Amino acid sequence: MARLQQHYRDTVIKQLIEQMGYKNVMEVPKITKITLNMGVGEAVGDKKIIENAVGDMEKIAGQKAVVTLARKAIAGFKIREG
């Protein structure tokens, strides 16, 4: 997260001030939260796929990934509970 924040401060803010014509640095929008999401629908029968996906997500985010299962079944999307 620190690299993205540093890039935003050093590069993006200066470009936004030039392009949008902001007169003050406080006028520039700030990034407050970044959310990553990954759907692993093919992991219905194989838990190893979920483990690989969690590992990939942790490498991308630099933080521990949380696995969330479906709370309720939705027939239209072919999703079963859990």
PDB file of N, CA, C and O in Angstrom:
ATOM      1  N   MET A   1       0.816  -1.191   0.000  1.00  0.00           N
ATOM      2  CA  MET A   1       0.000   0.000   0.000  1.00  0.00           C
ATOM      3  C   MET A   1       0.863   1.259   0.000  1.00  0.00           C
ATOM      4  O   MET A   1       0.463   2.284  -0.551  1.00  0.00           O
ATOM      5  N   ALA A   2       2.011   1.188   0.599  1.00  0.00           N
ATOM      6  CA  ALA A   2       2.868   2.362   0.693  1.00  0.00           C
ATOM      7  C   ALA A   2       3.354   2.807  -0.686  1.00  0.00           C
ATOM      8  O   ALA A   2       3.482   4.006  -0.936  1.00  0.00           O
ATOM      9  N   ARG A   3       3.625   1.858  -1.582  1.00  0.00           N
ATOM     10  CA  ARG A   3       4.094   2.225  -2.921  1.00  0.00           C
ATOM     11  C   ARG A   3       3.016   2.965  -3.699  1.00  0.00           C
ATOM     12  O   ARG A   3       3.305   3.954  -4.373  1.00  0.00           O
ATOM     13  N   LEU A   4       1.780   2.496  -3.611  1.00  0.00           N
ATOM     14  CA  LEU A   4       0.678   3.149  -4.307  1.00  0.00           C
ATOM     15  C   LEU A   4       0.444   4.549  -3.747  1.00  0.00           C
ATOM     16  O   LEU A   4       0.216   5.495  -4.502  1.00  0.00           O
ATOM     17  N   GLN A   5       0.499   4.676  -2.443  1.00  0.00           N
ATOM     18  CA  GLN A   5       0.295   5.969  -1.801  1.00  0.00           C
ATOM     19  C   GLN A   5       1.414   6.945  -2.183  1.00  0.00           C
ATOM     20  O   GLN A   5       1.159   8.123  -2.435  1.00  0.00           O
ATOM     21  N   GLN A   6       2.631   6.454  -2.222  1.00  0.00           N
ATOM     22  CA  GLN A   6       3.771   7.294  -2.607  1.00  0.00           C
ATOM     23  C   GLN A   6       3.637   7.742  -4.060  1.00  0.00           C
ATOM     24  O   GLN A   6       3.886   8.906  -4.376  1.00  0.00           O
ATOM     25  N   HIS A   7       3.247   6.830  -4.943  1.00  0.00           N
ATOM     26  CA  HIS A   7       3.048   7.163  -6.357  1.00  0.00           C
ATOM     27  C   HIS A   7       1.942   8.204  -6.507  1.00  0.00           C
ATOM     28  O   HIS A   7       2.058   9.131  -7.309  1.00  0.00           O
ATOM     29  N   TYR A   8       0.874   8.047  -5.735  1.00  0.00           N
ATOM     30  CA  TYR A   8      -0.239   8.994  -5.797  1.00  0.00           C
ATOM     31  C   TYR A   8       0.223  10.387  -5.374  1.00  0.00           C
ATOM     32  O   TYR A   8      -0.097  11.381  -6.026  1.00  0.00           O
ATOM     33  N   ARG A   9       0.982  10.448  -4.272  1.00  0.00           N
ATOM     34  CA  ARG A   9       1.454  11.740  -3.768  1.00  0.00           C
ATOM     35  C   ARG A   9       2.442  12.405  -4.730  1.00  0.00           C
ATOM     36  O   ARG A   9       2.369  13.610  -4.970  1.00  0.00           O
ATOM     37  N   ASP A  10       3.358  11.615  -5.273  1.00  0.00           N
ATOM     38  CA  ASP A  10       4.423  12.184  -6.098  1.00  0.00           C
ATOM     39  C   ASP A  10       3.978  12.516  -7.519  1.00  0.00           C
ATOM     40  O   ASP A  10       4.370  13.547  -8.066  1.00  0.00           O
ATOM     41  N   THR A  11       3.170  11.658  -8.115  1.00  0.00           N
ATOM     42  CA  THR A  11       2.872  11.790  -9.534  1.00  0.00           C
ATOM     43  C   THR A  11       1.437  12.225  -9.813  1.00  0.00           C
ATOM     44  O   THR A  11       1.212  13.212 -10.512  1.00  0.00           O
ATOM     45  N   VAL A  12       0.484  11.505  -9.278  1.00  0.00           N
ATOM     46  CA  VAL A  12      -0.916  11.695  -9.653  1.00  0.00           C
ATOM     47  C   VAL A  12      -1.445  13.046  -9.194  1.00  0.00           C
ATOM     48  O   VAL A  12      -2.172  13.707  -9.936  1.00  0.00           O
ATOM     49  N   ILE A  13      -1.093  13.466  -7.985  1.00  0.00           N
ATOM     50  CA  ILE A  13      -1.601  14.747  -7.479  1.00  0.00           C
ATOM     51  C   ILE A  13      -1.121  15.898  -8.362  1.00  0.00           C
ATOM     52  O   ILE A  13      -1.897  16.804  -8.668  1.00  0.00           O
ATOM     53  N   LYS A  14       0.142  15.874  -8.773  1.00  0.00           N
ATOM     54  CA  LYS A  14       0.674  16.931  -9.637  1.00  0.00           C
ATOM     55  C   LYS A  14      -0.044  16.954 -10.982  1.00  0.00           C
ATOM     56  O   LYS A  14      -0.352  18.023 -11.509  1.00  0.00           O
ATOM     57  N   GLN A  15      -0.310  15.766 -11.538  1.00  0.00           N
ATOM     58  CA  GLN A  15      -1.012  15.699 -12.819  1.00  0.00           C
ATOM     59  C   GLN A  15      -2.448  16.195 -12.694  1.00  0.00           C
ATOM     60  O   GLN A  15      -2.946  16.885 -13.583  1.00  0.00           O
ATOM     61  N   LEU A  16      -3.114  15.847 -11.592  1.00  0.00           N
ATOM     62  CA  LEU A  16      -4.488  16.308 -11.388  1.00  0.00           C
ATOM     63  C   LEU A  16      -4.552  17.823 -11.236  1.00  0.00           C
ATOM     64  O   LEU A  16      -5.471  18.458 -11.753  1.00  0.00           O
ATOM     65  N   ILE A  17      -3.590  18.406 -10.534  1.00  0.00           N
ATOM     66  CA  ILE A  17      -3.568  19.858 -10.361  1.00  0.00           C
ATOM     67  C   ILE A  17      -3.416  20.546 -11.719  1.00  0.00           C
ATOM     68  O   ILE A  17      -4.073  21.554 -11.979  1.00  0.00           O
ATOM     69  N   GLU A  18      -2.551  20.005 -12.585  1.00  0.00           N
ATOM     70  CA  GLU A  18      -2.353  20.590 -13.909  1.00  0.00           C
ATOM     71  C   GLU A  18      -3.585  20.416 -14.792  1.00  0.00           C
ATOM     72  O   GLU A  18      -4.025  21.370 -15.435  1.00  0.00           O
ATOM     73  N   GLN A  19      -4.148  19.205 -14.831  1.00  0.00           N
ATOM     74  CA  GLN A  19      -5.248  18.914 -15.747  1.00  0.00           C
ATOM     75  C   GLN A  19      -6.560  19.549 -15.307  1.00  0.00           C
ATOM     76  O   GLN A  19      -7.297  20.077 -16.140  1.00  0.00           O
ATOM     77  N   MET A  20      -6.863  19.508 -14.022  1.00  0.00           N
ATOM     78  CA  MET A  20      -8.149  19.990 -13.533  1.00  0.00           C
ATOM     79  C   MET A  20      -8.124  21.462 -13.118  1.00  0.00           C
ATOM     80  O   MET A  20      -9.174  22.065 -12.897  1.00  0.00           O
ATOM     81  N   GLY A  21      -6.944  22.030 -13.014  1.00  0.00           N
ATOM     82  CA  GLY A  21      -6.845  23.438 -12.663  1.00  0.00           C
ATOM     83  C   GLY A  21      -7.120  23.728 -11.197  1.00  0.00           C
ATOM     84  O   GLY A  21      -7.615  24.803 -10.859  1.00  0.00           O
ATOM     85  N   TYR A  22      -6.803  22.777 -10.322  1.00  0.00           N
ATOM     86  CA  TYR A  22      -6.974  23.013  -8.891  1.00  0.00           C
ATOM     87  C   TYR A  22      -5.991  24.081  -8.432  1.00  0.00           C
ATOM     88  O   TYR A  22      -4.841  24.108  -8.871  1.00  0.00           O
ATOM     89  N   LYS A  23      -6.451  24.962  -7.546  1.00  0.00           N
ATOM     90  CA  LYS A  23      -5.588  26.019  -7.032  1.00  0.00           C
ATOM     91  C   LYS A  23      -4.920  25.633  -5.725  1.00  0.00           C
ATOM     92  O   LYS A  23      -3.921  26.236  -5.333  1.00  0.00           O
ATOM     93  N   ASN A  24      -5.468  24.628  -5.046  1.00  0.00           N
ATOM     94  CA  ASN A  24      -4.961  24.219  -3.742  1.00  0.00           C
ATOM     95  C   ASN A  24      -4.806  22.699  -3.734  1.00  0.00           C
ATOM     96  O   ASN A  24      -5.604  21.995  -4.354  1.00  0.00           O
ATOM     97  N   VAL A  25      -3.808  22.195  -3.052  1.00  0.00           N
ATOM     98  CA  VAL A  25      -3.572  20.753  -2.972  1.00  0.00           C
ATOM     99  C   VAL A  25      -4.718  20.055  -2.248  1.00  0.00           C
ATOM    100  O   VAL A  25      -4.992  18.884  -2.509  1.00  0.00           O
ATOM    101  N   MET A  26      -5.382  20.757  -1.350  1.00  0.00           N
ATOM    102  CA  MET A  26      -6.479  20.152  -0.588  1.00  0.00           C
ATOM    103  C   MET A  26      -7.720  19.912  -1.449  1.00  0.00           C
ATOM    104  O   MET A  26      -8.625  19.197  -1.021  1.00  0.00           O
ATOM    105  N   GLU A  27      -7.784  20.482  -2.633  1.00  0.00           N
ATOM    106  CA  GLU A  27      -8.916  20.265  -3.532  1.00  0.00           C
ATOM    107  C   GLU A  27      -8.833  18.922  -4.253  1.00  0.00           C
ATOM    108  O   GLU A  27      -9.843  18.423  -4.750  1.00  0.00           O
ATOM    109  N   VAL A  28      -7.663  18.347  -4.311  1.00  0.00           N
ATOM    110  CA  VAL A  28      -7.448  17.094  -5.041  1.00  0.00           C
ATOM    111  C   VAL A  28      -8.098  15.943  -4.275  1.00  0.00           C
ATOM    112  O   VAL A  28      -7.908  15.838  -3.064  1.00  0.00           O
ATOM    113  N   PRO A  29      -8.868  15.068  -4.954  1.00  0.00           N
ATOM    114  CA  PRO A  29      -9.474  13.913  -4.276  1.00  0.00           C
ATOM    115  C   PRO A  29      -8.414  12.989  -3.689  1.00  0.00           C
ATOM    116  O   PRO A  29      -7.320  12.853  -4.236  1.00  0.00           O
ATOM    117  N   LYS A  30      -8.751  12.358  -2.575  1.00  0.00           N
ATOM    118  CA  LYS A  30      -7.824  11.451  -1.896  1.00  0.00           C
ATOM    119  C   LYS A  30      -8.346  10.023  -1.959  1.00  0.00           C
ATOM    120  O   LYS A  30      -9.555   9.794  -1.975  1.00  0.00           O
ATOM    121  N   ILE A  31      -7.431   9.071  -1.996  1.00  0.00           N
ATOM    122  CA  ILE A  31      -7.788   7.656  -1.934  1.00  0.00           C
ATOM    123  C   ILE A  31      -7.939   7.292  -0.465  1.00  0.00           C
ATOM    124  O   ILE A  31      -6.997   7.440   0.313  1.00  0.00           O
ATOM    125  N   THR A  32      -9.130   6.813  -0.078  1.00  0.00           N
ATOM    126  CA  THR A  32      -9.358   6.445   1.318  1.00  0.00           C
ATOM    127  C   THR A  32      -9.377   4.943   1.526  1.00  0.00           C
ATOM    128  O   THR A  32      -8.994   4.462   2.593  1.00  0.00           O
ATOM    129  N   LYS A  33      -9.820   4.189   0.516  1.00  0.00           N
ATOM    130  CA  LYS A  33      -9.943   2.748   0.701  1.00  0.00           C
ATOM    131  C   LYS A  33      -9.848   2.053  -0.654  1.00  0.00           C
ATOM    132  O   LYS A  33     -10.393   2.522  -1.653  1.00  0.00           O
ATOM    133  N   ILE A  34      -9.146   0.932  -0.661  1.00  0.00           N
ATOM    134  CA  ILE A  34      -9.062   0.093  -1.858  1.00  0.00           C
ATOM    135  C   ILE A  34      -9.556  -1.293  -1.474  1.00  0.00           C
ATOM    136  O   ILE A  34      -9.061  -1.887  -0.516  1.00  0.00           O
ATOM    137  N   THR A  35     -10.524  -1.808  -2.211  1.00  0.00           N
ATOM    138  CA  THR A  35     -11.096  -3.114  -1.925  1.00  0.00           C
ATOM    139  C   THR A  35     -10.803  -4.053  -3.087  1.00  0.00           C
ATOM    140  O   THR A  35     -11.049  -3.714  -4.245  1.00  0.00           O
ATOM    141  N   LEU A  36     -10.280  -5.228  -2.777  1.00  0.00           N
ATOM    142  CA  LEU A  36     -10.008  -6.246  -3.784  1.00  0.00           C
ATOM    143  C   LEU A  36     -10.990  -7.395  -3.604  1.00  0.00           C
ATOM    144  O   LEU A  36     -11.302  -7.782  -2.478  1.00  0.00           O
ATOM    145  N   ASN A  37     -11.475  -7.939  -4.712  1.00  0.00           N
ATOM    146  CA  ASN A  37     -12.446  -9.020  -4.674  1.00  0.00           C
ATOM    147  C   ASN A  37     -12.076 -10.033  -5.750  1.00  0.00           C
ATOM    148  O   ASN A  37     -11.652  -9.663  -6.845  1.00  0.00           O
ATOM    149  N   MET A  38     -12.240 -11.314  -5.429  1.00  0.00           N
ATOM    150  CA  MET A  38     -11.949 -12.365  -6.396  1.00  0.00           C
ATOM    151  C   MET A  38     -13.028 -13.441  -6.277  1.00  0.00           C
ATOM    152  O   MET A  38     -13.255 -13.978  -5.192  1.00  0.00           O
ATOM    153  N   GLY A  39     -13.677 -13.750  -7.366  1.00  0.00           N
ATOM    154  CA  GLY A  39     -14.648 -14.830  -7.390  1.00  0.00           C
ATOM    155  C   GLY A  39     -13.995 -16.094  -7.914  1.00  0.00           C
ATOM    156  O   GLY A  39     -13.375 -16.080  -8.978  1.00  0.00           O
ATOM    157  N   VAL A  40     -14.130 -17.189  -7.176  1.00  0.00           N
ATOM    158  CA  VAL A  40     -13.514 -18.456  -7.568  1.00  0.00           C
ATOM    159  C   VAL A  40     -14.636 -19.484  -7.680  1.00  0.00           C
ATOM    160  O   VAL A  40     -14.791 -20.345  -6.814  1.00  0.00           O
ATOM    161  N   GLY A  41     -15.412 -19.386  -8.749  1.00  0.00           N
ATOM    162  CA  GLY A  41     -16.554 -20.268  -8.925  1.00  0.00           C
ATOM    163  C   GLY A  41     -16.177 -21.701  -9.241  1.00  0.00           C
ATOM    164  O   GLY A  41     -16.924 -22.622  -8.913  1.00  0.00           O
ATOM    165  N   GLU A  42     -15.024 -21.907  -9.875  1.00  0.00           N
ATOM    166  CA  GLU A  42     -14.618 -23.263 -10.250  1.00  0.00           C
ATOM    167  C   GLU A  42     -14.045 -24.044  -9.084  1.00  0.00           C
ATOM    168  O   GLU A  42     -13.625 -25.187  -9.266  1.00  0.00           O
ATOM    169  N   ALA A  43     -14.013 -23.466  -7.896  1.00  0.00           N
ATOM    170  CA  ALA A  43     -13.450 -24.135  -6.720  1.00  0.00           C
ATOM    171  C   ALA A  43     -14.507 -24.891  -5.925  1.00  0.00           C
ATOM    172  O   ALA A  43     -14.300 -25.171  -4.744  1.00  0.00           O
ATOM    173  N   VAL A  44     -15.633 -25.225  -6.543  1.00  0.00           N
ATOM    174  CA  VAL A  44     -16.716 -25.907  -5.834  1.00  0.00           C
ATOM    175  C   VAL A  44     -16.260 -27.263  -5.314  1.00  0.00           C
ATOM    176  O   VAL A  44     -16.569 -27.620  -4.177  1.00  0.00           O
ATOM    177  N   GLY A  45     -15.541 -28.013  -6.114  1.00  0.00           N
ATOM    178  CA  GLY A  45     -15.137 -29.349  -5.700  1.00  0.00           C
ATOM    179  C   GLY A  45     -13.720 -29.447  -5.180  1.00  0.00           C
ATOM    180  O   GLY A  45     -13.377 -30.428  -4.519  1.00  0.00           O
ATOM    181  N   ASP A  46     -12.889 -28.462  -5.459  1.00  0.00           N
ATOM    182  CA  ASP A  46     -11.469 -28.565  -5.128  1.00  0.00           C
ATOM    183  C   ASP A  46     -11.043 -27.400  -4.234  1.00  0.00           C
ATOM    184  O   ASP A  46     -11.045 -26.248  -4.668  1.00  0.00           O
ATOM    185  N   LYS A  47     -10.684 -27.698  -3.003  1.00  0.00           N
ATOM    186  CA  LYS A  47     -10.266 -26.665  -2.049  1.00  0.00           C
ATOM    187  C   LYS A  47      -8.865 -26.143  -2.346  1.00  0.00           C
ATOM    188  O   LYS A  47      -8.489 -25.073  -1.867  1.00  0.00           O
ATOM    189  N   LYS A  48      -8.090 -26.888  -3.130  1.00  0.00           N
ATOM    190  CA  LYS A  48      -6.739 -26.452  -3.462  1.00  0.00           C
ATOM    191  C   LYS A  48      -6.773 -25.202  -4.342  1.00  0.00           C
ATOM    192  O   LYS A  48      -5.870 -24.367  -4.281  1.00  0.00           O
ATOM    193  N   ILE A  49      -7.817 -25.080  -5.155  1.00  0.00           N
ATOM    194  CA  ILE A  49      -7.967 -23.895  -5.996  1.00  0.00           C
ATOM    195  C   ILE A  49      -8.155 -22.658  -5.125  1.00  0.00           C
ATOM    196  O   ILE A  49      -7.609 -21.595  -5.423  1.00  0.00           O
ATOM    197  N   ILE A  50      -8.929 -22.797  -4.051  1.00  0.00           N
ATOM    198  CA  ILE A  50      -9.137 -21.670  -3.134  1.00  0.00           C
ATOM    199  C   ILE A  50      -7.821 -21.276  -2.474  1.00  0.00           C
ATOM    200  O   ILE A  50      -7.521 -20.090  -2.340  1.00  0.00           O
ATOM    201  N   GLU A  51      -7.040 -22.264  -2.065  1.00  0.00           N
ATOM    202  CA  GLU A  51      -5.751 -21.966  -1.431  1.00  0.00           C
ATOM    203  C   GLU A  51      -4.824 -21.219  -2.389  1.00  0.00           C
ATOM    204  O   GLU A  51      -4.137 -20.281  -1.986  1.00  0.00           O
ATOM    205  N   ASN A  52      -4.806 -21.634  -3.653  1.00  0.00           N
ATOM    206  CA  ASN A  52      -3.979 -20.948  -4.648  1.00  0.00           C
ATOM    207  C   ASN A  52      -4.472 -19.521  -4.884  1.00  0.00           C
ATOM    208  O   ASN A  52      -3.672 -18.595  -5.014  1.00  0.00           O
ATOM    209  N   ALA A  53      -5.793 -19.351  -4.939  1.00  0.00           N
ATOM    210  CA  ALA A  53      -6.364 -18.020  -5.139  1.00  0.00           C
ATOM    211  C   ALA A  53      -6.053 -17.105  -3.957  1.00  0.00           C
ATOM    212  O   ALA A  53      -5.757 -15.924  -4.142  1.00  0.00           O
ATOM    213  N   VAL A  54      -6.120 -17.652  -2.737  1.00  0.00           N
ATOM    214  CA  VAL A  54      -5.796 -16.866  -1.544  1.00  0.00           C
ATOM    215  C   VAL A  54      -4.331 -16.446  -1.579  1.00  0.00           C
ATOM    216  O   VAL A  54      -4.001 -15.309  -1.240  1.00  0.00           O
ATOM    217  N   GLY A  55      -3.462 -17.347  -1.984  1.00  0.00           N
ATOM    218  CA  GLY A  55      -2.041 -17.020  -2.097  1.00  0.00           C
ATOM    219  C   GLY A  55      -1.781 -15.920  -3.114  1.00  0.00           C
ATOM    220  O   GLY A  55      -0.975 -15.021  -2.875  1.00  0.00           O
ATOM    221  N   ASP A  56      -2.471 -15.997  -4.255  1.00  0.00           N
ATOM    222  CA  ASP A  56      -2.318 -14.961  -5.277  1.00  0.00           C
ATOM    223  C   ASP A  56      -2.809 -13.609  -4.771  1.00  0.00           C
ATOM    224  O   ASP A  56      -2.173 -12.579  -4.998  1.00  0.00           O
ATOM    225  N   MET A  57      -3.949 -13.627  -4.082  1.00  0.00           N
ATOM    226  CA  MET A  57      -4.516 -12.380  -3.564  1.00  0.00           C
ATOM    227  C   MET A  57      -3.602 -11.757  -2.508  1.00  0.00           C
ATOM    228  O   MET A  57      -3.460 -10.536  -2.450  1.00  0.00           O
ATOM    229  N   GLU A  58      -2.985 -12.593  -1.678  1.00  0.00           N
ATOM    230  CA  GLU A  58      -2.069 -12.080  -0.658  1.00  0.00           C
ATOM    231  C   GLU A  58      -0.834 -11.450  -1.295  1.00  0.00           C
ATOM    232  O   GLU A  58      -0.315 -10.454  -0.793  1.00  0.00           O
ATOM    233  N   LYS A  59      -0.362 -12.029  -2.401  1.00  0.00           N
ATOM    234  CA  LYS A  59       0.789 -11.449  -3.099  1.00  0.00           C
ATOM    235  C   LYS A  59       0.435 -10.100  -3.720  1.00  0.00           C
ATOM    236  O   LYS A  59       1.245  -9.173  -3.712  1.00  0.00           O
ATOM    237  N   ILE A  60      -0.776  -9.996  -4.254  1.00  0.00           N
ATOM    238  CA  ILE A  60      -1.206  -8.743  -4.878  1.00  0.00           C
ATOM    239  C   ILE A  60      -1.384  -7.651  -3.830  1.00  0.00           C
ATOM    240  O   ILE A  60      -0.905  -6.530  -4.004  1.00  0.00           O
ATOM    241  N   ALA A  61      -2.081  -7.986  -2.730  1.00  0.00           N
ATOM    242  CA  ALA A  61      -2.450  -6.980  -1.736  1.00  0.00           C
ATOM    243  C   ALA A  61      -1.354  -6.709  -0.719  1.00  0.00           C
ATOM    244  O   ALA A  61      -1.261  -5.602  -0.188  1.00  0.00           O
ATOM    245  N   GLY A  62      -0.528  -7.701  -0.444  1.00  0.00           N
ATOM    246  CA  GLY A  62       0.469  -7.538   0.600  1.00  0.00           C
ATOM    247  C   GLY A  62      -0.114  -7.696   1.989  1.00  0.00           C
ATOM    248  O   GLY A  62       0.532  -7.356   2.980  1.00  0.00           O
ATOM    249  N   GLN A  63      -1.335  -8.211   2.065  1.00  0.00           N
ATOM    250  CA  GLN A  63      -2.012  -8.450   3.340  1.00  0.00           C
ATOM    251  C   GLN A  63      -2.631  -9.836   3.304  1.00  0.00           C
ATOM    252  O   GLN A  63      -2.732 -10.459   2.247  1.00  0.00           O
ATOM    253  N   LYS A  64      -3.046 -10.312   4.475  1.00  0.00           N
ATOM    254  CA  LYS A  64      -3.676 -11.628   4.562  1.00  0.00           C
ATOM    255  C   LYS A  64      -5.084 -11.563   3.975  1.00  0.00           C
ATOM    256  O   LYS A  64      -5.864 -10.675   4.319  1.00  0.00           O
ATOM    257  N   ALA A  65      -5.403 -12.498   3.097  1.00  0.00           N
ATOM    258  CA  ALA A  65      -6.718 -12.544   2.469  1.00  0.00           C
ATOM    259  C   ALA A  65      -7.710 -13.281   3.360  1.00  0.00           C
ATOM    260  O   ALA A  65      -7.334 -14.194   4.096  1.00  0.00           O
ATOM    261  N   VAL A  66      -8.976 -12.884   3.292  1.00  0.00           N
ATOM    262  CA  VAL A  66     -10.042 -13.509   4.068  1.00  0.00           C
ATOM    263  C   VAL A  66     -10.968 -14.226   3.096  1.00  0.00           C
ATOM    264  O   VAL A  66     -11.450 -13.624   2.136  1.00  0.00           O
ATOM    265  N   VAL A  67     -11.219 -15.508   3.340  1.00  0.00           N
ATOM    266  CA  VAL A  67     -12.119 -16.296   2.499  1.00  0.00           C
ATOM    267  C   VAL A  67     -13.529 -16.158   3.051  1.00  0.00           C
ATOM    268  O   VAL A  67     -13.769 -16.420   4.229  1.00  0.00           O
ATOM    269  N   THR A  68     -14.464 -15.743   2.194  1.00  0.00           N
ATOM    270  CA  THR A  68     -15.858 -15.587   2.584  1.00  0.00           C
ATOM    271  C   THR A  68     -16.699 -16.508   1.714  1.00  0.00           C
ATOM    272  O   THR A  68     -16.612 -16.462   0.487  1.00  0.00           O
ATOM    273  N   LEU A  69     -17.508 -17.339   2.343  1.00  0.00           N
ATOM    274  CA  LEU A  69     -18.365 -18.267   1.614  1.00  0.00           C
ATOM    275  C   LEU A  69     -19.749 -17.661   1.429  1.00  0.00           C
ATOM    276  O   LEU A  69     -20.110 -16.697   2.105  1.00  0.00           O
ATOM    277  N   ALA A  70     -20.519 -18.232   0.508  1.00  0.00           N
ATOM    278  CA  ALA A  70     -21.861 -17.728   0.230  1.00  0.00           C
ATOM    279  C   ALA A  70     -22.761 -17.888   1.450  1.00  0.00           C
ATOM    280  O   ALA A  70     -22.775 -18.941   2.088  1.00  0.00           O
ATOM    281  N   ARG A  71     -23.520 -16.825   1.771  1.00  0.00           N
ATOM    282  CA  ARG A  71     -24.412 -16.866   2.933  1.00  0.00           C
ATOM    283  C   ARG A  71     -25.735 -17.555   2.626  1.00  0.00           C
ATOM    284  O   ARG A  71     -26.319 -18.213   3.487  1.00  0.00           O
ATOM    285  N   LYS A  72     -26.199 -17.397   1.396  1.00  0.00           N
ATOM    286  CA  LYS A  72     -27.448 -18.064   1.029  1.00  0.00           C
ATOM    287  C   LYS A  72     -27.385 -18.514  -0.423  1.00  0.00           C
ATOM    288  O   LYS A  72     -26.602 -17.995  -1.219  1.00  0.00           O
ATOM    289  N   ALA A  73     -28.224 -19.487  -0.750  1.00  0.00           N
ATOM    290  CA  ALA A  73     -28.235 -20.065  -2.089  1.00  0.00           C
ATOM    291  C   ALA A  73     -29.035 -19.177  -3.045  1.00  0.00           C
ATOM    292  O   ALA A  73     -30.083 -18.643  -2.682  1.00  0.00           O
ATOM    293  N   ILE A  74     -28.528 -19.028  -4.267  1.00  0.00           N
ATOM    294  CA  ILE A  74     -29.225 -18.288  -5.313  1.00  0.00           C
ATOM    295  C   ILE A  74     -29.257 -19.186  -6.542  1.00  0.00           C
ATOM    296  O   ILE A  74     -28.228 -19.432  -7.170  1.00  0.00           O
ATOM    297  N   ALA A  75     -30.445 -19.672  -6.878  1.00  0.00           N
ATOM    298  CA  ALA A  75     -30.585 -20.643  -7.963  1.00  0.00           C
ATOM    299  C   ALA A  75     -30.212 -20.039  -9.316  1.00  0.00           C
ATOM    300  O   ALA A  75     -29.629 -20.726 -10.154  1.00  0.00           O
ATOM    301  N   GLY A  76     -30.535 -18.781  -9.539  1.00  0.00           N
ATOM    302  CA  GLY A  76     -30.249 -18.138 -10.819  1.00  0.00           C
ATOM    303  C   GLY A  76     -28.767 -18.065 -11.132  1.00  0.00           C
ATOM    304  O   GLY A  76     -28.373 -18.119 -12.297  1.00  0.00           O
ATOM    305  N   PHE A  77     -27.943 -17.942 -10.103  1.00  0.00           N
ATOM    306  CA  PHE A  77     -26.498 -17.877 -10.287  1.00  0.00           C
ATOM    307  C   PHE A  77     -25.822 -19.216 -10.043  1.00  0.00           C
ATOM    308  O   PHE A  77     -24.596 -19.310 -10.105  1.00  0.00           O
ATOM    309  N   LYS A  78     -26.599 -20.248  -9.768  1.00  0.00           N
ATOM    310  CA  LYS A  78     -26.100 -21.595  -9.459  1.00  0.00           C
ATOM    311  C   LYS A  78     -25.132 -21.566  -8.270  1.00  0.00           C
ATOM    312  O   LYS A  78     -24.078 -22.201  -8.292  1.00  0.00           O
ATOM    313  N   ILE A  79     -25.516 -20.813  -7.236  1.00  0.00           N
ATOM    314  CA  ILE A  79     -24.714 -20.702  -6.015  1.00  0.00           C
ATOM    315  C   ILE A  79     -25.417 -21.461  -4.906  1.00  0.00           C
ATOM    316  O   ILE A  79     -26.617 -21.302  -4.684  1.00  0.00           O
ATOM    317  N   ARG A  80     -24.644 -22.291  -4.211  1.00  0.00           N
ATOM    318  CA  ARG A  80     -25.186 -22.993  -3.052  1.00  0.00           C
ATOM    319  C   ARG A  80     -24.616 -22.393  -1.783  1.00  0.00           C
ATOM    320  O   ARG A  80     -23.519 -21.835  -1.790  1.00  0.00           O
ATOM    321  N   GLU A  81     -25.356 -22.505  -0.703  1.00  0.00           N
ATOM    322  CA  GLU A  81     -24.929 -21.947   0.575  1.00  0.00           C
ATOM    323  C   GLU A  81     -23.660 -22.635   1.054  1.00  0.00           C
ATOM    324  O   GLU A  81     -23.545 -23.859   0.997  1.00  0.00           O
ATOM    325  N   GLY A  82     -22.708 -21.832   1.528  1.00  0.00           N
ATOM    326  CA  GLY A  82     -21.461 -22.377   2.073  1.00  0.00           C
ATOM    327  C   GLY A  82     -20.505 -22.594   0.963  1.00  0.00           C
ATOM    328  O   GLY A  82     -19.385 -23.050   1.192  1.00  0.00           O
TER     329      GLY A  82
END
